[in-house]
Amino acid sequence: MKRLALLIVVVIGLGLWVGYYRGWYSLSRTESASGNQIDLRMTIDRDRVKLDTQRSPAKPD
């Protein structure tokens, strides 16, 4: 069971890394003037994801 959980975490982490590397999304951080709050923002580039998935090799029938 522990191996399955580890495998799931690794696959999700790998997917997130590939998406970040390919430029599918970006992360930004902004601090408030008082320094008490941090705003984390994730921006997804739908056009880039669509372009990359369309370029993928066709699967054989």
PyMOL Python script that loads the backbone (N, CA, C, O; Angstrom):
from pymol import cmd

cmd.read_pdbstr("""\
ATOM      1  N   MET A   1       0.820  -1.189   0.000  1.00  0.00           N
ATOM      2  CA  MET A   1       0.000   0.000   0.000  1.00  0.00           C
ATOM      3  C   MET A   1       0.870   1.261   0.000  1.00  0.00           C
ATOM      4  O   MET A   1       0.556   2.247  -0.667  1.00  0.00           O
ATOM      5  N   LYS A   2       1.969   1.208   0.763  1.00  0.00           N
ATOM      6  CA  LYS A   2       2.868   2.366   0.810  1.00  0.00           C
ATOM      7  C   LYS A   2       3.515   2.605  -0.554  1.00  0.00           C
ATOM      8  O   LYS A   2       3.730   3.747  -0.961  1.00  0.00           O
ATOM      9  N   ARG A   3       3.818   1.522  -1.242  1.00  0.00           N
ATOM     10  CA  ARG A   3       4.436   1.661  -2.567  1.00  0.00           C
ATOM     11  C   ARG A   3       3.466   2.297  -3.563  1.00  0.00           C
ATOM     12  O   ARG A   3       3.868   3.112  -4.393  1.00  0.00           O
ATOM     13  N   LEU A   4       2.201   1.925  -3.477  1.00  0.00           N
ATOM     14  CA  LEU A   4       1.197   2.504  -4.367  1.00  0.00           C
ATOM     15  C   LEU A   4       1.048   3.996  -4.102  1.00  0.00           C
ATOM     16  O   LEU A   4       0.969   4.787  -5.042  1.00  0.00           O
ATOM     17  N   ALA A   5       1.010   4.383  -2.844  1.00  0.00           N
ATOM     18  CA  ALA A   5       0.898   5.802  -2.494  1.00  0.00           C
ATOM     19  C   ALA A   5       2.121   6.566  -2.986  1.00  0.00           C
ATOM     20  O   ALA A   5       1.995   7.672  -3.510  1.00  0.00           O
ATOM     21  N   LEU A   6       3.296   5.983  -2.819  1.00  0.00           N
ATOM     22  CA  LEU A   6       4.527   6.622  -3.291  1.00  0.00           C
ATOM     23  C   LEU A   6       4.512   6.751  -4.816  1.00  0.00           C
ATOM     24  O   LEU A   6       4.919   7.780  -5.355  1.00  0.00           O
ATOM     25  N   LEU A   7       4.051   5.725  -5.501  1.00  0.00           N
ATOM     26  CA  LEU A   7       3.972   5.765  -6.956  1.00  0.00           C
ATOM     27  C   LEU A   7       3.028   6.866  -7.418  1.00  0.00           C
ATOM     28  O   LEU A   7       3.335   7.582  -8.371  1.00  0.00           O
ATOM     29  N   ILE A   8       1.890   7.011  -6.760  1.00  0.00           N
ATOM     30  CA  ILE A   8       0.933   8.055  -7.114  1.00  0.00           C
ATOM     31  C   ILE A   8       1.538   9.436  -6.913  1.00  0.00           C
ATOM     32  O   ILE A   8       1.379  10.313  -7.762  1.00  0.00           O
ATOM     33  N   VAL A   9       2.226   9.635  -5.804  1.00  0.00           N
ATOM     34  CA  VAL A   9       2.870  10.927  -5.521  1.00  0.00           C
ATOM     35  C   VAL A   9       3.941  11.224  -6.563  1.00  0.00           C
ATOM     36  O   VAL A   9       4.047  12.360  -7.025  1.00  0.00           O
ATOM     37  N   VAL A  10       4.722  10.246  -6.936  1.00  0.00           N
ATOM     38  CA  VAL A  10       5.783  10.435  -7.933  1.00  0.00           C
ATOM     39  C   VAL A  10       5.189  10.772  -9.292  1.00  0.00           C
ATOM     40  O   VAL A  10       5.692  11.663  -9.976  1.00  0.00           O
ATOM     41  N   VAL A  11       4.134  10.082  -9.695  1.00  0.00           N
ATOM     42  CA  VAL A  11       3.510  10.343 -10.993  1.00  0.00           C
ATOM     43  C   VAL A  11       2.909  11.750 -11.029  1.00  0.00           C
ATOM     44  O   VAL A  11       3.058  12.461 -12.023  1.00  0.00           O
ATOM     45  N   ILE A  12       2.231  12.155  -9.954  1.00  0.00           N
ATOM     46  CA  ILE A  12       1.666  13.505  -9.896  1.00  0.00           C
ATOM     47  C   ILE A  12       2.781  14.554  -9.925  1.00  0.00           C
ATOM     48  O   ILE A  12       2.676  15.552 -10.638  1.00  0.00           O
ATOM     49  N   GLY A  13       3.837  14.329  -9.158  1.00  0.00           N
ATOM     50  CA  GLY A  13       4.968  15.261  -9.141  1.00  0.00           C
ATOM     51  C   GLY A  13       5.633  15.372 -10.504  1.00  0.00           C
ATOM     52  O   GLY A  13       6.001  16.466 -10.933  1.00  0.00           O
ATOM     53  N   LEU A  14       5.785  14.258 -11.176  1.00  0.00           N
ATOM     54  CA  LEU A  14       6.387  14.259 -12.513  1.00  0.00           C
ATOM     55  C   LEU A  14       5.495  15.016 -13.495  1.00  0.00           C
ATOM     56  O   LEU A  14       5.986  15.783 -14.324  1.00  0.00           O
ATOM     57  N   GLY A  15       4.193  14.798 -13.398  1.00  0.00           N
ATOM     58  CA  GLY A  15       3.265  15.519 -14.269  1.00  0.00           C
ATOM     59  C   GLY A  15       3.314  17.019 -14.037  1.00  0.00           C
ATOM     60  O   GLY A  15       3.285  17.794 -14.993  1.00  0.00           O
ATOM     61  N   LEU A  16       3.387  17.434 -12.785  1.00  0.00           N
ATOM     62  CA  LEU A  16       3.492  18.863 -12.470  1.00  0.00           C
ATOM     63  C   LEU A  16       4.799  19.450 -12.994  1.00  0.00           C
ATOM     64  O   LEU A  16       4.809  20.560 -13.525  1.00  0.00           O
ATOM     65  N   TRP A  17       5.889  18.721 -12.851  1.00  0.00           N
ATOM     66  CA  TRP A  17       7.186  19.204 -13.325  1.00  0.00           C
ATOM     67  C   TRP A  17       7.183  19.356 -14.851  1.00  0.00           C
ATOM     68  O   TRP A  17       7.668  20.357 -15.377  1.00  0.00           O
ATOM     69  N   VAL A  18       6.639  18.366 -15.553  1.00  0.00           N
ATOM     70  CA  VAL A  18       6.594  18.431 -17.017  1.00  0.00           C
ATOM     71  C   VAL A  18       5.748  19.624 -17.466  1.00  0.00           C
ATOM     72  O   VAL A  18       6.131  20.349 -18.385  1.00  0.00           O
ATOM     73  N   GLY A  19       4.607  19.826 -16.821  1.00  0.00           N
ATOM     74  CA  GLY A  19       3.753  20.965 -17.171  1.00  0.00           C
ATOM     75  C   GLY A  19       4.452  22.290 -16.954  1.00  0.00           C
ATOM     76  O   GLY A  19       4.329  23.198 -17.776  1.00  0.00           O
ATOM     77  N   TYR A  20       5.183  22.414 -15.859  1.00  0.00           N
ATOM     78  CA  TYR A  20       5.921  23.646 -15.584  1.00  0.00           C
ATOM     79  C   TYR A  20       7.058  23.827 -16.594  1.00  0.00           C
ATOM     80  O   TYR A  20       7.279  24.930 -17.095  1.00  0.00           O
ATOM     81  N   TYR A  21       7.764  22.756 -16.885  1.00  0.00           N
ATOM     82  CA  TYR A  21       8.881  22.802 -17.832  1.00  0.00           C
ATOM     83  C   TYR A  21       8.406  23.179 -19.234  1.00  0.00           C
ATOM     84  O   TYR A  21       9.077  23.940 -19.931  1.00  0.00           O
ATOM     85  N   ARG A  22       7.257  22.653 -19.651  1.00  0.00           N
ATOM     86  CA  ARG A  22       6.715  22.928 -20.976  1.00  0.00           C
ATOM     87  C   ARG A  22       6.060  24.298 -21.053  1.00  0.00           C
ATOM     88  O   ARG A  22       5.678  24.724 -22.143  1.00  0.00           O
ATOM     89  N   GLY A  23       5.918  24.994 -19.947  1.00  0.00           N
ATOM     90  CA  GLY A  23       5.336  26.324 -19.957  1.00  0.00           C
ATOM     91  C   GLY A  23       3.817  26.327 -19.952  1.00  0.00           C
ATOM     92  O   GLY A  23       3.198  27.315 -20.348  1.00  0.00           O
ATOM     93  N   TRP A  24       3.204  25.222 -19.504  1.00  0.00           N
ATOM     94  CA  TRP A  24       1.758  25.135 -19.472  1.00  0.00           C
ATOM     95  C   TRP A  24       1.170  25.995 -18.369  1.00  0.00           C
ATOM     96  O   TRP A  24       0.029  26.447 -18.470  1.00  0.00           O
ATOM     97  N   TYR A  25       1.931  26.218 -17.335  1.00  0.00           N
ATOM     98  CA  TYR A  25       1.467  27.087 -16.249  1.00  0.00           C
ATOM     99  C   TYR A  25       2.662  27.768 -15.609  1.00  0.00           C
ATOM    100  O   TYR A  25       3.801  27.322 -15.748  1.00  0.00           O
ATOM    101  N   SER A  26       2.384  28.851 -14.908  1.00  0.00           N
ATOM    102  CA  SER A  26       3.433  29.556 -14.190  1.00  0.00           C
ATOM    103  C   SER A  26       2.908  29.929 -12.807  1.00  0.00           C
ATOM    104  O   SER A  26       1.703  30.066 -12.600  1.00  0.00           O
ATOM    105  N   LEU A  27       3.816  30.087 -11.887  1.00  0.00           N
ATOM    106  CA  LEU A  27       3.477  30.450 -10.520  1.00  0.00           C
ATOM    107  C   LEU A  27       4.094  31.804 -10.201  1.00  0.00           C
ATOM    108  O   LEU A  27       5.224  32.094 -10.594  1.00  0.00           O
ATOM    109  N   SER A  28       3.342  32.626  -9.487  1.00  0.00           N
ATOM    110  CA  SER A  28       3.886  33.916  -9.057  1.00  0.00           C
ATOM    111  C   SER A  28       3.484  34.166  -7.610  1.00  0.00           C
ATOM    112  O   SER A  28       2.488  33.631  -7.123  1.00  0.00           O
ATOM    113  N   ARG A  29       4.273  34.983  -6.940  1.00  0.00           N
ATOM    114  CA  ARG A  29       4.066  35.266  -5.520  1.00  0.00           C
ATOM    115  C   ARG A  29       4.169  36.765  -5.298  1.00  0.00           C
ATOM    116  O   ARG A  29       5.078  37.419  -5.810  1.00  0.00           O
ATOM    117  N   THR A  30       3.220  37.309  -4.523  1.00  0.00           N
ATOM    118  CA  THR A  30       3.224  38.726  -4.190  1.00  0.00           C
ATOM    119  C   THR A  30       2.970  38.870  -2.698  1.00  0.00           C
ATOM    120  O   THR A  30       2.047  38.264  -2.153  1.00  0.00           O
ATOM    121  N   GLU A  31       3.792  39.674  -2.045  1.00  0.00           N
ATOM    122  CA  GLU A  31       3.598  39.925  -0.615  1.00  0.00           C
ATOM    123  C   GLU A  31       2.853  41.230  -0.417  1.00  0.00           C
ATOM    124  O   GLU A  31       3.005  42.171  -1.196  1.00  0.00           O
ATOM    125  N   SER A  32       2.039  41.278   0.639  1.00  0.00           N
ATOM    126  CA  SER A  32       1.329  42.516   0.957  1.00  0.00           C
ATOM    127  C   SER A  32       2.308  43.538   1.516  1.00  0.00           C
ATOM    128  O   SER A  32       3.428  43.190   1.891  1.00  0.00           O
ATOM    129  N   ALA A  33       1.889  44.799   1.572  1.00  0.00           N
ATOM    130  CA  ALA A  33       2.768  45.871   2.057  1.00  0.00           C
ATOM    131  C   ALA A  33       3.156  45.634   3.514  1.00  0.00           C
ATOM    132  O   ALA A  33       4.278  45.948   3.912  1.00  0.00           O
ATOM    133  N   SER A  34       2.252  45.091   4.304  1.00  0.00           N
ATOM    134  CA  SER A  34       2.551  44.853   5.714  1.00  0.00           C
ATOM    135  C   SER A  34       3.379  43.585   5.913  1.00  0.00           C
ATOM    136  O   SER A  34       3.984  43.396   6.967  1.00  0.00           O
ATOM    137  N   GLY A  35       3.405  42.725   4.907  1.00  0.00           N
ATOM    138  CA  GLY A  35       4.191  41.508   5.010  1.00  0.00           C
ATOM    139  C   GLY A  35       3.462  40.382   5.716  1.00  0.00           C
ATOM    140  O   GLY A  35       4.045  39.325   5.959  1.00  0.00           O
ATOM    141  N   ASN A  36       2.196  40.590   6.050  1.00  0.00           N
ATOM    142  CA  ASN A  36       1.432  39.568   6.763  1.00  0.00           C
ATOM    143  C   ASN A  36       0.771  38.562   5.833  1.00  0.00           C
ATOM    144  O   ASN A  36       0.401  37.471   6.267  1.00  0.00           O
ATOM    145  N   GLN A  37       0.618  38.912   4.572  1.00  0.00           N
ATOM    146  CA  GLN A  37      -0.071  38.027   3.639  1.00  0.00           C
ATOM    147  C   GLN A  37       0.772  37.813   2.387  1.00  0.00           C
ATOM    148  O   GLN A  37       1.495  38.698   1.930  1.00  0.00           O
ATOM    149  N   ILE A  38       0.649  36.617   1.861  1.00  0.00           N
ATOM    150  CA  ILE A  38       1.324  36.266   0.611  1.00  0.00           C
ATOM    151  C   ILE A  38       0.257  35.776  -0.359  1.00  0.00           C
ATOM    152  O   ILE A  38      -0.549  34.909  -0.023  1.00  0.00           O
ATOM    153  N   ASP A  39       0.259  36.336  -1.559  1.00  0.00           N
ATOM    154  CA  ASP A  39      -0.692  35.945  -2.593  1.00  0.00           C
ATOM    155  C   ASP A  39       0.036  35.058  -3.590  1.00  0.00           C
ATOM    156  O   ASP A  39       0.987  35.495  -4.238  1.00  0.00           O
ATOM    157  N   LEU A  40      -0.415  33.799  -3.715  1.00  0.00           N
ATOM    158  CA  LEU A  40       0.150  32.867  -4.690  1.00  0.00           C
ATOM    159  C   LEU A  40      -0.819  32.769  -5.850  1.00  0.00           C
ATOM    160  O   LEU A  40      -2.019  32.577  -5.652  1.00  0.00           O
ATOM    161  N   ARG A  41      -0.304  32.899  -7.053  1.00  0.00           N
ATOM    162  CA  ARG A  41      -1.155  32.867  -8.235  1.00  0.00           C
ATOM    163  C   ARG A  41      -0.600  31.856  -9.229  1.00  0.00           C
ATOM    164  O   ARG A  41       0.604  31.801  -9.481  1.00  0.00           O
ATOM    165  N   MET A  42      -1.504  31.058  -9.788  1.00  0.00           N
ATOM    166  CA  MET A  42      -1.148  30.085 -10.817  1.00  0.00           C
ATOM    167  C   MET A  42      -1.857  30.495 -12.095  1.00  0.00           C
ATOM    168  O   MET A  42      -3.078  30.653 -12.113  1.00  0.00           O
ATOM    169  N   THR A  43      -1.084  30.669 -13.171  1.00  0.00           N
ATOM    170  CA  THR A  43      -1.631  31.063 -14.459  1.00  0.00           C
ATOM    171  C   THR A  43      -1.433  29.903 -15.433  1.00  0.00           C
ATOM    172  O   THR A  43      -0.316  29.420 -15.619  1.00  0.00           O
ATOM    173  N   ILE A  44      -2.529  29.464 -16.052  1.00  0.00           N
ATOM    174  CA  ILE A  44      -2.476  28.350 -16.995  1.00  0.00           C
ATOM    175  C   ILE A  44      -2.595  28.896 -18.411  1.00  0.00           C
ATOM    176  O   ILE A  44      -3.503  29.670 -18.714  1.00  0.00           O
ATOM    177  N   ASP A  45      -1.675  28.487 -19.270  1.00  0.00           N
ATOM    178  CA  ASP A  45      -1.669  28.903 -20.673  1.00  0.00           C
ATOM    179  C   ASP A  45      -2.376  27.824 -21.500  1.00  0.00           C
ATOM    180  O   ASP A  45      -1.744  26.878 -21.972  1.00  0.00           O
ATOM    181  N   ARG A  46      -3.686  27.978 -21.669  1.00  0.00           N
ATOM    182  CA  ARG A  46      -4.487  26.970 -22.366  1.00  0.00           C
ATOM    183  C   ARG A  46      -4.041  26.784 -23.813  1.00  0.00           C
ATOM    184  O   ARG A  46      -4.040  25.666 -24.327  1.00  0.00           O
ATOM    185  N   ASP A  47      -3.666  27.866 -24.459  1.00  0.00           N
ATOM    186  CA  ASP A  47      -3.237  27.772 -25.854  1.00  0.00           C
ATOM    187  C   ASP A  47      -1.975  26.925 -25.977  1.00  0.00           C
ATOM    188  O   ASP A  47      -1.842  26.137 -26.913  1.00  0.00           O
ATOM    189  N   ARG A  48      -1.052  27.086 -25.037  1.00  0.00           N
ATOM    190  CA  ARG A  48       0.199  26.311 -25.063  1.00  0.00           C
ATOM    191  C   ARG A  48      -0.077  24.824 -24.840  1.00  0.00           C
ATOM    192  O   ARG A  48       0.508  23.973 -25.509  1.00  0.00           O
ATOM    193  N   VAL A  49      -0.968  24.516 -23.901  1.00  0.00           N
ATOM    194  CA  VAL A  49      -1.328  23.120 -23.644  1.00  0.00           C
ATOM    195  C   VAL A  49      -1.979  22.516 -24.880  1.00  0.00           C
ATOM    196  O   VAL A  49      -1.648  21.399 -25.278  1.00  0.00           O
ATOM    197  N   LYS A  50      -2.898  23.248 -25.482  1.00  0.00           N
ATOM    198  CA  LYS A  50      -3.592  22.757 -26.670  1.00  0.00           C
ATOM    199  C   LYS A  50      -2.613  22.537 -27.819  1.00  0.00           C
ATOM    200  O   LYS A  50      -2.686  21.523 -28.513  1.00  0.00           O
ATOM    201  N   LEU A  51      -1.702  23.480 -28.020  1.00  0.00           N
ATOM    202  CA  LEU A  51      -0.709  23.363 -29.088  1.00  0.00           C
ATOM    203  C   LEU A  51       0.185  22.143 -28.865  1.00  0.00           C
ATOM    204  O   LEU A  51       0.443  21.384 -29.800  1.00  0.00           O
ATOM    205  N   ASP A  52       0.656  21.952 -27.644  1.00  0.00           N
ATOM    206  CA  ASP A  52       1.536  20.816 -27.355  1.00  0.00           C
ATOM    207  C   ASP A  52       0.813  19.482 -27.485  1.00  0.00           C
ATOM    208  O   ASP A  52       1.401  18.506 -27.951  1.00  0.00           O
ATOM    209  N   THR A  53      -0.439  19.426 -27.084  1.00  0.00           N
ATOM    210  CA  THR A  53      -1.164  18.157 -27.184  1.00  0.00           C
ATOM    211  C   THR A  53      -1.532  17.842 -28.630  1.00  0.00           C
ATOM    212  O   THR A  53      -1.641  16.671 -28.995  1.00  0.00           O
ATOM    213  N   GLN A  54      -1.724  18.859 -29.452  1.00  0.00           N
ATOM    214  CA  GLN A  54      -2.006  18.624 -30.866  1.00  0.00           C
ATOM    215  C   GLN A  54      -0.755  18.159 -31.608  1.00  0.00           C
ATOM    216  O   GLN A  54      -0.853  17.418 -32.587  1.00  0.00           O
ATOM    217  N   ARG A  55       0.408  18.585 -31.153  1.00  0.00           N
ATOM    218  CA  ARG A  55       1.670  18.208 -31.790  1.00  0.00           C
ATOM    219  C   ARG A  55       2.124  16.818 -31.425  1.00  0.00           C
ATOM    220  O   ARG A  55       3.045  16.288 -32.047  1.00  0.00           O
ATOM    221  N   SER A  56       1.497  16.209 -30.425  1.00  0.00           N
ATOM    222  CA  SER A  56       1.941  14.881 -29.988  1.00  0.00           C
ATOM    223  C   SER A  56       1.742  13.877 -31.122  1.00  0.00           C
ATOM    224  O   SER A  56       0.812  14.002 -31.919  1.00  0.00           O
ATOM    225  N   PRO A  57       2.620  12.887 -31.185  1.00  0.00           N
ATOM    226  CA  PRO A  57       2.520  11.914 -32.285  1.00  0.00           C
ATOM    227  C   PRO A  57       1.187  11.166 -32.218  1.00  0.00           C
ATOM    228  O   PRO A  57       0.666  10.884 -31.139  1.00  0.00           O
ATOM    229  N   ALA A  58       0.662  10.859 -33.378  1.00  0.00           N
ATOM    230  CA  ALA A  58      -0.602  10.139 -33.454  1.00  0.00           C
ATOM    231  C   ALA A  58      -0.406   8.712 -32.945  1.00  0.00           C
ATOM    232  O   ALA A  58       0.619   8.079 -33.196  1.00  0.00           O
ATOM    233  N   LYS A  59      -1.403   8.231 -32.234  1.00  0.00           N
ATOM    234  CA  LYS A  59      -1.344   6.862 -31.713  1.00  0.00           C
ATOM    235  C   LYS A  59      -1.791   5.904 -32.808  1.00  0.00           C
ATOM    236  O   LYS A  59      -2.756   6.178 -33.521  1.00  0.00           O
ATOM    237  N   PRO A  60      -1.090   4.780 -32.943  1.00  0.00           N
ATOM    238  CA  PRO A  60      -1.495   3.805 -33.977  1.00  0.00           C
ATOM    239  C   PRO A  60      -2.835   3.173 -33.612  1.00  0.00           C
ATOM    240  O   PRO A  60      -3.144   2.981 -32.435  1.00  0.00           O
ATOM    241  N   ASP A  61      -3.613   2.857 -34.617  1.00  0.00           N
ATOM    242  CA  ASP A  61      -4.931   2.237 -34.391  1.00  0.00           C
ATOM    243  C   ASP A  61      -4.813   0.778 -34.055  1.00  0.00           C
ATOM    244  O   ASP A  61      -5.824   0.111 -33.836  1.00  0.00           O
TER     245      ASP A  61
END
""", "prot")
cmd.dss("prot")
cmd.show_as("cartoon", "prot")
cmd.util.cbc("prot")
cmd.orient("prot")
